[in-house]
């Protein structure tokens, strides 16, 4: 049985909405579907302001501008993340200070953050890996005591919560992704959650190339002008039309993925009890969105062999990030100055299994039974 790693979900209304956008004659940003998306995201997240962007990377770029990042600043970020988490700040002259991760969730190890704070620290960037919340209470306490901002990389965290609050709404800002690999998609797309009211107006200016065009669109001024730094971070109506249809079924997609995640956990439990694999441990205060289901094996060699075994059975799997502190760019920037052993080990021993909202129990059974077969076990 062939099992894809991912399948794109649809509501059935995407093409209707795209057609409606085309018929409106308004394909640029700031159209009706942009407003619909921002209202939907605001209702789901509870953020003070939700600005849809061309990508999560764009949202992070905007956050770096809003934090006034410049040369000599330092940004604390987990080493186990996508490069966008650091690029937004490095592009403006900051130095990333990499932190190790927790072995249970693969999130930033909050117990190590305080020792990394210096008088040059400007921002802490917690990354909510796999839609599981970081320990935000601890992180926000550190930020408050240190006088630094918090930008949450919640690219994988849509419809996921920590202590009842949506991920991305704890820090000064949060960034969401609606990339095709995420649970709710727009092909490419993202959103900036702006939780500090004092930053909201400027966020709109930055999104519109540094102009106050938003006030022109709202009819508050008769012409707009250049008022700030900025770039083209606003998506077209075609993107937001597709996203609007997806947002209508966001909770349904999340519930289906969580059910699939729980099914994997139950089916693979005998292998975990036997010590063959380890799965993620979800802290009790977190309500995750099942973006990723991963397993850990005892060694890099075992993980590599397991991946090859599953491939022969037509089961698609994936590894994930190379720890950033070991990458060539980190060495070039002088940011590779100490080992981060947890991330270095887990990056080599982790394997992501297929998961998507429409995956069937039969497909999951084939995956679980194949993992067991590799270890010479039966489920």
Secondary structure, DSSP 8 states (H G I E B T S, - for coil): --B-S------S-HHHHHHHHHHHT--SSSSHHHHHHHHHHHHHH--SEEEEES-HHHHHHHHHHHTT--TT-EEEEESSS-THHHHHHHTTT-EEEEE-B-TTT-SB-GGGTGGG--TTEEEEE-B-GGG----HHHHHHHHHHHT-EEEEEETT-TT-EETTEETTSSSSEEEEE-BTTSSS--BS-EEEEE--GGGHHHHHHHHBTTB-HHHHHTTS-SS--B-S---B----HHHHHHHHHHHTTHHHHHHHHHHHHHHHHHHHHHHHHTTS-EE----TTEE-----EEEE-S-HHHHHHHHHHHHHTTB--B-----GGGSHHHHHHT---S--HHHHHHHHHEEEE---TT--HHHHHHHHHHHHHHTT---
